[in-house]
Amino acid sequence: MRLLTILSALLLSLALSSAAMAQLQLRDIVRIKGQEENTLQGLGLVVGLNGNGDKDFSPTSRALATLMKHLGSPVGQGPRGEQMWNELKEAKNVALVFVTATVPATGARQGDKIDCQISAIGAKSLEGGFLLPTALVGPQPGNERVYAFAQGALHLENATKAPRFAKIKQGCRLEENFFNVYMTADGKITLVLDTNHAGFQNAQDIAEMINDSQRYSKAGTTGSPPLAKALDAVNIMVEILPQYRDDPVAFLSELLSQRFVGTKTEARVVINERAESVIIGADVEIGAVAITHKNLVIEAGAAEAGKFIPLDPAKRSTKLQSLVDALSAVKVPTRDIIDIIKGLDRNGKLYGKLIVE
């Protein structure tokens, strides 16, 4: 039986018993609105494909013709022009590709070089290819402003399984500065909770933690609005104190280093079927249920004596962890445990969110 990975409430409780482990820095669970990645994109030509390029693909021929025009060798009219068009259609070492590059959330300056990704449109393989200079624009439709140029030799991470995808390390040179605006004109920023910690309770707790901090108290401003306010389950708006308006970076550095004791998340079970791993949250429970699986007969949460899994009389439910521990003790295969958990979810007896990866 493969190793069954279970991260349970007991491990979490032990971690929380240590003050150093109990407290997260605010930066660990939030980001600042405005500090997002930007994706640049463009269409380019890859050459040198050793017969693996596009076959009689009209867009590739047109792109080659446009390139030749820019380089001073336009495809003319008449018999000679028609012959050149036919030659372009027969080119086997050229491919039209989609090029993307991601500018990091922290921003970047003109002249910086970042990685770019290349995806074939019609070619069977990009192995051995070279990307000709390609202009990259922003993601918004209709915006033709060129933000970067990409070019260079292609590197395939897996030429056998993914021959149509490649990367150019440091192959994109930025032509524009990217400074993400994070503060509004009236001196406010928005903290955005990450997906795994988003929730109304967490948002409210963080806002109250900021408002209760003596470091950010509004001295002499009794009756004024609070410094922080939870807008919803994800966003917390924070006002930058007047003394920090000329140095917002210092304010954000201090704010994001604040310690936040514990976060409240929904009950979850995460299953990775390929790795055959099961990760169970601390508060995942199951209702009273009888389980018959292959040669197993299990009663979980039964009221009568001799029950297989102990029942909490106050809740008339039991921890999923207890069921999994009992199944593991009698050497039930991980694959069967996963099937049982999925069955509990379909039956409505799994009191938590099931995530299957």
C-alpha positions in Angstrom: 0.0 0.0 0.0 1.3 3.4 -0.9 2.0 5.9 1.8 -1.1 7.6 3.0 -0.5 11.3 3.8 -2.8 12.7 6.5 -2.4 16.2 7.9 -4.9 16.3 10.7 -6.2 18.6 13.4 -3.9 17.0 15.9 -0.8 18.3 14.0 -2.4 21.7 13.6 -3.2 21.8 17.3 0.4 20.9 18.2 1.7 23.7 15.9 -0.6 26.2 17.5 0.6 25.4 20.9 3.8 27.2 20.1 3.4 31.0 20.0 6.1 31.3 17.3 4.2 28.9 15.1 0.7 30.1 16.0 1.2 33.6 14.4 1.3 34.2 10.7 2.7 37.4 9.2 0.0 39.3 7.4 2.0 39.2 4.2 1.6 35.3 4.2 -2.1 35.5 3.5 -2.8 38.8 1.7 -1.5 40.7 -1.2 -1.9 44.4 -2.1 -4.5 45.2 -4.8 -2.7 46.6 -7.8 0.3 44.4 -7.3 -0.7 41.9 -10.0 1.2 40.1 -12.8 0.8 41.5 -16.3 0.8 39.2 -19.3 2.2 40.4 -22.7 1.4 38.5 -25.9 2.1 38.4 -29.6 2.4 36.3 -32.8 5.8 35.5 -34.0 7.7 33.3 -36.5 10.1 30.5 -35.5 12.6 29.3 -38.1 15.1 26.4 -38.3 12.6 23.6 -37.6 14.2 20.9 -39.8 11.0 20.1 -41.7 8.6 20.2 -38.7 7.2 23.6 -39.5 3.7 24.6 -40.7 2.6 22.8 -43.9 0.8 25.0 -46.4 -0.6 27.3 -43.6 -1.8 30.5 -45.2 -1.3 32.7 -42.0 2.3 31.6 -41.9 2.8 32.5 -45.5 1.3 36.0 -45.0 3.5 36.5 -41.9 6.6 35.6 -44.0 5.5 37.9 -46.7 5.0 40.8 -44.2 8.5 40.1 -42.7 10.1 40.1 -46.2 8.4 43.5 -46.9 9.8 45.0 -43.7 13.2 43.7 -44.6 13.1 45.3 -48.1 12.2 42.2 -50.2 8.4 42.5 -50.8 6.5 39.8 -52.6 5.7 41.5 -55.9 2.9 41.1 -58.4 2.8 39.1 -61.6 4.3 35.8 -62.4 7.3 36.3 -60.2 5.2 37.3 -57.3 3.0 34.3 -57.7 6.1 32.1 -57.8 7.3 33.6 -54.6 3.9 33.0 -52.9 4.1 29.3 -53.9 7.6 29.1 -52.5 6.5 30.6 -49.2 3.7 28.1 -49.0 6.2 25.2 -49.4 8.4 26.4 -46.6 8.8 23.6 -44.1 11.2 25.0 -41.6 9.0 28.0 -40.4 6.1 28.1 -37.9 3.7 30.7 -36.7 3.7 30.7 -32.9 1.9 32.4 -30.0 4.3 34.2 -27.6 3.6 35.2 -24.0 5.7 36.8 -21.3 4.6 37.5 -17.7 5.8 40.7 -15.9 6.0 40.0 -12.2 3.6 41.6 -9.7 6.4 43.7 -8.2 6.8 45.4 -11.6 9.8 45.9 -13.9 11.8 48.6 -15.6 12.6 49.3 -19.3 15.5 47.1 -20.4 14.8 44.2 -18.0 14.8 40.8 -19.5 12.2 38.1 -18.5 11.4 34.6 -19.7 8.9 34.1 -22.5 6.8 31.0 -23.5 6.3 29.8 -27.1 3.3 27.8 -28.3 3.1 26.3 -31.8 -0.1 26.9 -33.7 0.3 24.4 -36.5 3.8 22.9 -36.3 4.3 19.4 -34.9 7.5 20.3 -33.1 9.5 23.4 -32.2 12.7 21.5 -31.5 15.8 23.3 -32.8 13.8 26.5 -33.6 14.8 30.2 -33.3 12.2 32.9 -32.6 12.6 35.9 -34.9 12.1 39.3 -33.2 8.5 39.5 -32.1 6.6 42.5 -30.8 4.5 41.9 -27.6 1.5 44.0 -26.7 -0.8 44.1 -23.7 -3.7 41.7 -23.0 -6.4 44.2 -23.7 -8.0 43.8 -27.1 -7.3 46.7 -29.5 -4.3 48.0 -27.6 -1.5 48.0 -30.2 1.1 49.6 -28.0 4.3 47.5 -28.0 5.6 46.8 -24.5 8.4 44.3 -25.2 10.3 42.4 -27.9 11.1 38.7 -27.7 13.6 36.6 -29.6 16.1 33.8 -29.2 16.8 30.1 -29.4 14.0 27.8 -28.1 14.4 25.4 -25.2 12.0 22.5 -25.0 11.6 21.1 -21.5 10.1 17.9 -22.8 10.7 17.4 -26.5 8.9 14.0 -26.4 5.7 14.7 -24.5 5.3 18.4 -25.2 7.2 19.2 -28.5 4.9 22.1 -29.4 5.7 24.2 -26.2 9.0 25.9 -25.6 10.6 28.6 -23.5 13.3 31.3 -24.0 15.2 32.1 -20.9 15.5 35.9 -20.5 14.2 36.1 -24.1 11.9 39.1 -23.7 13.3 42.6 -23.3 10.9 45.2 -21.9 10.5 48.5 -23.7 8.2 50.1 -21.1 8.4 50.6 -17.3 5.8 48.7 -15.3 5.0 50.4 -12.0 1.8 49.0 -10.5 -0.4 51.6 -8.7 -1.4 50.3 -5.3 -2.5 53.5 -3.5 -5.6 55.5 -4.3 -5.6 59.3 -4.7 -7.1 59.7 -1.2 -4.4 57.6 0.5 -6.0 54.1 0.8 -4.8 50.6 -0.1 -6.7 47.4 -0.3 -5.5 44.1 1.2 -6.7 41.0 -0.8 -6.9 37.7 1.1 -5.6 34.7 -0.8 -8.1 32.0 -2.0 -7.3 29.5 0.8 -7.8 32.1 3.6 -10.7 34.1 2.1 -13.8 34.4 4.3 -15.9 37.0 6.1 -14.6 36.1 9.5 -11.0 36.3 8.5 -11.5 39.6 6.7 -13.3 41.0 9.8 -10.6 39.7 12.2 -7.8 41.3 10.2 -9.6 44.6 10.0 -10.1 44.5 13.8 -6.5 43.5 14.4 -5.3 46.6 12.4 -7.8 48.9 14.2 -6.8 47.6 17.6 -3.1 48.0 17.0 -1.6 50.9 19.0 0.9 51.4 16.2 -1.9 52.5 13.9 -4.2 54.3 16.3 -5.6 57.6 15.2 -4.4 59.8 18.1 -6.7 62.7 18.8 -9.2 61.6 16.2 -12.0 60.3 18.3 -15.2 59.6 16.3 -13.3 59.3 13.0 -13.9 56.2 10.8 -11.8 53.2 11.6 -8.4 52.8 9.9 -9.4 49.4 8.3 -12.7 48.1 7.1 -13.6 44.7 5.7 -15.4 45.2 2.4 -16.3 41.6 1.8 -14.9 38.1 2.3 -11.7 39.0 0.3 -11.0 42.7 0.5 -10.0 44.9 3.4 -9.6 48.6 2.8 -6.9 50.3 4.9 -6.3 54.1 5.2 -2.6 55.1 5.2 -2.0 57.3 8.2 -1.2 61.0 7.4 2.3 60.7 8.7 3.0 57.9 6.2 1.5 59.6 3.1 5.0 60.6 1.9 6.4 57.2 2.7 3.8 54.6 2.0 6.4 51.9 1.5 7.3 52.2 5.2 3.7 51.9 6.2 3.1 48.8 4.1 6.3 47.2 5.3 5.2 47.6 8.9 1.6 46.6 8.2 2.4 43.4 6.3 4.8 42.3 9.0 2.1 42.4 11.7 1.3 39.0 13.3 -2.1 37.5 12.9 -3.0 34.8 15.3 -4.7 31.9 13.5 -7.0 31.9 10.4 -10.4 30.4 10.1 -10.9 28.4 6.9 -13.7 26.1 5.8 -13.5 22.4 6.5 -11.8 20.7 3.6 -10.5 17.4 2.4 -7.9 17.4 -0.4 -7.4 14.3 -2.4 -4.6 13.8 -4.9 -5.6 10.7 -6.8 -2.3 10.3 -8.7 -0.2 10.5 -5.6 -2.9 8.7 -3.6 -2.6 11.2 -0.8 -5.4 12.5 1.5 -5.2 15.7 3.5 -7.9 16.2 6.1 -8.7 19.5 7.8 -9.0 19.7 11.5 -12.7 20.2 11.7 -14.0 17.8 9.0 -16.8 15.6 10.4 -19.1 12.9 9.0 -22.6 12.1 9.9 -24.0 8.8 11.1 -23.6 6.3 8.3 -23.2 2.6 7.5 -20.5 1.8 5.0 -20.2 -1.4 3.0 -17.1 -1.5 0.9 -15.8 -4.8 -0.6 -15.3 -7.0 2.5 -15.7 -4.2 5.0 -18.8 -3.4 7.0 -18.5 -0.2 9.0 -21.0 1.8 11.2 -19.7 5.3 11.9 -21.6 7.4 14.4 -24.1 4.7 15.2 -26.1 5.2 18.4 -26.1 1.6 19.7 -23.4 0.0 21.7 -20.5 -1.6 19.9 -20.2 1.1 17.4 -17.1 1.1 15.2 -16.3 4.8 15.5 -17.0 6.7 18.7 -19.8 9.3 18.4 -19.8 12.7 19.9 -23.2 12.7 21.7 -23.5 16.5 21.6 -23.0 16.6 17.8 -24.2 13.2 16.7 -21.2 13.2 14.3 -17.6 12.0 14.3 -14.3 13.2 12.9 -13.4 11.9 9.5 -9.9 11.5 10.9 -11.1 8.8 13.2 -12.6 6.8 10.4 -9.5 7.1 8.3 -7.3 6.1 11.2 -9.4 3.0 11.8 -9.3 2.1 8.1 -5.5 2.5 8.0 -5.2 0.4 11.1 -6.7 -2.6 9.4 -4.5 -1.9 6.3 -7.3 -0.8 4.0 -5.6 0.4 0.7 -5.4 4.1 0.1 -7.4 3.8 -3.1 -10.3 2.3 -1.2 -10.1 5.0 1.5 -10.3 7.6 -1.3 -13.4 5.8 -2.8 -15.1 5.8 0.7 -14.5 9.5 1.2 -15.9 10.3 -2.2 -18.9 8.1 -1.4 -19.5 10.0 1.8 -19.4 13.3 -0.1 -22.0 12.0 -2.6 -24.2 10.8 0.2 -24.1 14.2 1.9 -22.5 12.8 5.0 -19.1 14.5 4.6 -19.3 17.8 6.5 -16.7 19.7 4.6 -15.6 20.6 1.1 -14.0 17.8 -1.0 -11.3 18.9 -3.4 -10.1 16.2 -5.8 -6.8 17.1 -7.7 
